């Protein structure tokens, strides 16, 4: 936990993960601020409020009991995974299906 930076006491303790996430998000905002339209947004909003809110969301909130980045990774893995399996092998779905079922105790014939 980080309690102060260069002798300046922080209003709340900051974990290393939160500080790193905030720094990465500030760098992302610096890159995105080159886009026309975003450069009109006040600097305090771009470099403090947006990265601060995103850091809070990414480090404190849970989605389905997981951190948001792990939830997003599992959601993307599911979205891009093959949904049609037959004996754990992928198969092409066609419009025609043929079902064969045998009832126990009955014989065909």
C-alpha positions in Angstrom: 0.0 0.0 0.0 1.2 3.5 -0.8 0.3 6.2 1.8 2.3 9.1 0.5 4.2 10.2 -2.6 7.2 12.5 -2.2 6.1 13.5 1.3 2.6 14.4 0.0 0.1 12.4 2.1 -2.6 10.7 -0.1 -6.2 11.1 1.1 -6.6 7.3 0.9 -4.2 4.4 0.7 -3.4 3.3 -2.8 -2.4 -0.3 -3.8 0.3 -0.8 -6.3 -2.2 -2.4 -8.7 -4.4 0.7 -8.5 -1.5 3.0 -9.1 -0.3 1.0 -12.1 -3.8 0.8 -13.6 -4.2 4.6 -13.2 -0.8 5.2 -14.8 -1.7 3.0 -17.8 -5.1 4.7 -18.2 -3.5 8.1 -18.1 -1.1 7.0 -20.9 -4.0 5.7 -22.9 -5.8 9.0 -22.5 -2.6 10.9 -23.6 -2.6 8.8 -26.8 -6.4 9.2 -27.3 -6.2 13.0 -26.8 -4.6 13.3 -30.2 -8.0 12.4 -31.7 -10.0 15.5 -32.9 -12.8 16.2 -30.5 -11.3 14.6 -27.5 -8.7 17.4 -27.3 -11.5 19.8 -26.6 -12.3 18.1 -23.3 -10.7 19.8 -20.3 -7.4 18.3 -19.2 -8.6 17.7 -15.6 -11.4 15.6 -16.9 -9.2 13.7 -19.4 -6.3 13.0 -17.1 -7.8 12.7 -13.6 -11.6 12.0 -13.6 -11.8 9.5 -16.5 -8.7 7.4 -15.5 -9.8 7.6 -11.8 -13.3 6.4 -12.4 -12.0 3.6 -14.7 -9.4 2.6 -12.2 -12.0 2.4 -9.5 -14.3 0.2 -11.7 -11.5 -2.1 -12.8 -10.0 -2.7 -9.4 -13.0 -2.6 -7.0 -16.1 -3.9 -8.9 -17.0 -7.5 -9.6 -19.0 -8.9 -12.5 -20.3 -12.4 -11.9 -17.8 -12.7 -9.0 -14.8 -11.9 -11.2 -12.7 -8.8 -11.7 -13.9 -6.9 -14.9 -10.9 -7.8 -17.0 -11.2 -11.5 -16.2 -14.9 -11.3 -16.9 -14.2 -9.6 -20.3 -11.6 -12.2 -21.2 -14.0 -15.1 -20.4 -16.8 -13.4 -22.2 -14.6 -12.9 -25.3 -13.5 -16.5 -25.1 -17.1 -17.7 -25.0 -18.1 -15.3 -27.8 -15.4 -16.5 -30.2 -15.6 -20.2 -29.2 -17.3 -22.9 -31.3 -20.9 -23.4 -30.0 -21.7 -26.5 -32.1 -20.0 -29.6 -30.8 -20.6 -33.3 -31.4 -18.5 -35.5 -29.1 -16.4 -32.5 -28.4 -15.6 -32.1 -32.1 -16.7 -29.1 -34.1 -19.2 -29.8 -36.9 -20.9 -27.9 -39.6 -24.6 -27.4 -39.0 -26.8 -28.2 -41.9 -30.5 -27.6 -42.2 -31.4 -31.3 -42.2 -31.4 -33.4 -39.0 -32.0 -37.0 -38.7 -32.7 -38.4 -35.2 -32.5 -42.1 -34.3 -33.5 -43.1 -30.9 -34.1 -46.6 -29.5 -36.4 -47.0 -26.6 -35.1 -49.4 -24.0 -37.0 -52.7 -24.1 -38.3 -52.3 -27.6 -37.0 -53.9 -30.7 -37.3 -52.5 -34.1 -38.5 -54.8 -36.8 
